[in-house]
Amino acid sequence: LRGMPILYLGSNFPARELADAARRANAKIVVLGTTLLPEGELKIPYETYLAQLDATLPDDCEIWVGGSGRLKPTPERPLHLVRHIGTLDTLEVTLDHYAGEDYSSNP
């Protein structure tokens, strides 16, 4: 992905543990892929997960969310650095924008 280092952590990763892993890796972006599931099949509501992740990530770490289960921030639920990636074309444009930045995992 345009020279960005990738650390794949798998699916259903707890939000706080994901934030800890992002902090240890000095990540500037956390990317989530989502799907819509019936409420009874979710371990925790999607909105709760995203709010937990947003609250525990470093302030300079963005969250990129793609897929059918994405959540848009509202005035009642502001999310500090959440970018919604609705299509692969949007992903391409977003990656092009970030291509020149240094995302090495070394501080």
C-alpha positions in Angstrom: 0.0 0.0 0.0 2.2 2.8 -1.3 5.1 1.8 0.9 3.2 1.9 4.2 4.2 -0.8 6.6 1.3 -3.1 7.5 0.6 -5.1 10.6 -2.4 -7.4 10.2 -4.0 -8.3 13.5 -7.0 -10.3 12.3 -10.7 -10.0 12.8 -12.6 -9.3 16.0 -9.7 -7.7 17.7 -10.7 -5.9 21.0 -10.6 -2.1 20.6 -8.3 -1.5 23.6 -5.8 -4.2 22.4 -5.9 -2.7 18.9 -5.1 0.7 20.3 -2.2 -0.7 22.3 -0.8 -2.5 19.3 -1.1 0.7 17.2 0.7 2.6 19.9 3.5 0.0 20.1 3.9 0.1 16.3 3.8 3.9 16.3 0.9 3.6 13.8 -0.4 6.8 12.2 -3.4 4.9 10.6 -5.6 2.0 11.8 -7.7 0.5 9.0 -10.9 -1.3 9.7 -13.0 -3.3 7.3 -16.7 -3.7 8.4 -19.8 -5.6 7.4 -23.4 -5.3 8.6 -24.5 -8.0 10.9 -27.7 -8.5 12.8 -27.5 -6.9 16.3 -27.6 -10.3 18.0 -24.5 -11.5 16.2 -22.3 -8.5 17.3 -20.1 -9.0 20.4 -20.5 -5.3 21.1 -22.3 -2.7 19.0 -20.2 -1.3 16.2 -20.7 2.3 17.5 -19.4 1.3 20.9 -16.3 -0.4 19.4 -15.5 2.6 17.2 -16.0 5.0 20.1 -13.7 2.8 22.4 -11.0 2.7 19.7 -11.3 6.4 19.0 -11.0 7.2 22.7 -7.9 5.0 23.3 -5.8 5.7 20.2 -3.1 8.3 20.2 -4.4 11.7 19.2 -2.4 11.7 15.9 -3.6 8.2 14.8 -6.3 8.2 12.1 -9.0 5.5 11.8 -9.9 4.5 8.2 -13.2 2.6 8.0 -14.5 0.8 4.9 -17.2 -1.6 4.2 -20.9 -1.8 4.6 -20.9 -1.4 8.4 -19.3 2.0 8.6 -20.5 4.6 11.1 -20.6 8.3 10.3 -19.8 10.7 13.1 -22.6 13.0 14.4 -22.5 16.1 16.6 -23.6 13.9 19.5 -20.8 11.4 18.6 -17.8 13.2 17.2 -14.9 11.0 16.2 -11.6 12.8 16.1 -9.8 11.3 13.1 -12.1 8.9 11.4 -12.0 8.8 7.6 -14.7 6.8 5.8 -13.4 4.9 2.7 -16.6 4.1 0.8 -15.1 2.7 -2.4 -11.8 1.3 -3.7 -11.5 4.5 -5.8 -11.7 6.5 -2.6 -9.0 4.3 -1.1 -6.7 4.9 -4.1 -7.2 8.7 -3.8 -6.6 8.6 -0.1 -3.4 6.4 -0.5 -2.1 8.8 -3.2 -2.6 11.7 -0.7 -0.5 10.0 2.0 2.1 8.4 -0.3 4.8 10.9 0.4 4.6 10.8 4.1 6.9 8.8 6.4 5.0 5.9 8.0 8.0 3.9 9.2 7.4 2.2 12.5 10.5 3.7 14.0 10.0 7.0 16.0 
